[in-house]
Amino acid sequence: MIRKIVPDVISGQTLQMVSPYDDVRVAAKLMRDKKIAAVLVMEGERLVGIITERDMTCRVVAAGLNPDTAVCANIMTKNPDTLSPDDTASDAISMMRARNYRHLPVVKGERVVGMVSVRDLYAVYNTELQQDLRDKNAFIYGESYGASA
């Protein structure tokens, strides 16, 4: 079965976003409070970047920046690669592996409709593997055969 990003992998997400002019602490607190590892950086309705935990570690902490004075525009990944809702889970995994990403925004036209993570993709494939295992066990052990009297 081909799994599309929307609705098979993600759907109904509440997008978490910051402005490029917000200080970095705003993004860090949002990530902490929402228990997420990435936020969208939006200028109005336009996606201009993404900030991840890795950005926080490498571009803020390791660089010795003050999160109260550094702004999101200075640490975000600008103009991030994106997926379309019609892209497949396989497309997402391929892009993530090739470019060493863990999060990708999902964009339809000019509008951001979600964010897919490696964890989201793992959950889909894990569910598929569990179902495949159940189906194979049913076949091997005859659970799908019915004996009628």
N, C-alpha and C positions, 0 to 999 in steps of 0.2 A: 504494500500500500504506500502510495506517495503521500507524504505528510507535508502540507503547506504550512508556512510560518503562522499565518492567521487563517483559520481558527485552530488548527491542529496542535500547534506548539504553544502559542500564546493567544489569549483573548481576554477582553474585559479588564485590561490593566489600567491602573491609575498611574499616569505618567508623573515622574518626579523630575522637576527641572529647576534650574537656577538661571540667573541672568549672567552674562559675561562680566557685568560690573559688580556683582556680589563679591564680598570677600570670601576667601577660601574656607574660612570657618563655617560659613553658612552652608556650603556644600558638604563639608565634613559632618556637621550636625544632622543635616537631612539624611545622609547616608546611614549614620548611626541610628537615628530615630526610626527610620523606615526599614532598618536591617537590610540594606541593599548595598551592592558593591559598585554601582555606577549611577550617575545622574546625567540627564540631558542638559546641555547648555543652549538656551533659547533666547533669541532676540525677537521679541514679539512672538509670532507664529513660526519663525524660521529657525531651523536647526543650524547652529553655528559650531557646535562642539560637543564633546563628551568628556566627563571626568570620571576616572575609575580609581579604585584603591591603589592601583599601581602608580597612577599619576600623583596621588597624595604622597605615596612613599618616596618616589624618585624625584619628583619636581618640587615638593614642599619640604618634607622632613629631611631627606638626604642633602638637599640644596641649602638647608638652613633658612628657608623663608619664614616669615612671620605670617601665620594664617589669618591674622586680624588686619593685615595691611596688604597682603598679596591678593590680587583679584583673579577670579576664575578664568578670565580671558588669557592670563599669562601662564596658566598651567594646564589648560584643557588641550585635548587633541582636536585640532581645528579641522573643520570640514570632514568629519569621519565618514568612512565607508558605510554604506547602508544596505539593507535588504528590502525587498518588496514583499508585501503580504503574500504574493503568489509564489515567491521563491520557496524552495523545499528545505526541509531539515538538512538534507544532504548538502545543498548549496551552502547553507549556513556553516555547517561543520567544515566543509572544504575551505571556505574563506577564513574561518577562525584558525584553522591549522596552518594555512599558507602564510597568514599575516600575524600570527601569534596574538589573536584577540580572544577575549573571554565574553565580550558584550558587543552587540551590534544593534543600532537603532533600526527600526522598521518604518519605512516611509512609503506613503501612497501619494503619488504626485508630489506636492510640496508639504504635505501634512504628515507629521510624525504620529504613528498609530500604535507604537509599542517599542519594547526593547527586548531582544532575545539574548539569553545568556547560555553559556555552556551547560549550566545546571538545568535549564529548561529542556535543552536538547537531550541531555542524559536521561531525564525523567521520561521523555517520550520513548527513547530507545529501550530503556529499562522495562517499561510497560509492554512494549512489543516483544521483547525477549521472554518475559514472563508468560505472555499469552502463547508464544511459540512453544515454549517448554510444556505448558498445559496441553496444547494440542498434540504434541508428540507423545506425551505420556498417555493421553487418551487413546491414541492410535496403537501404541505399543502394548498397553495393558488392556485393550479392548473396552475401555469405558464408553466409547462411542457406539459400540455394538449393542443392540438391544435383543434380548431373547424374549420372544413372546410365547406365551403358553397357549 
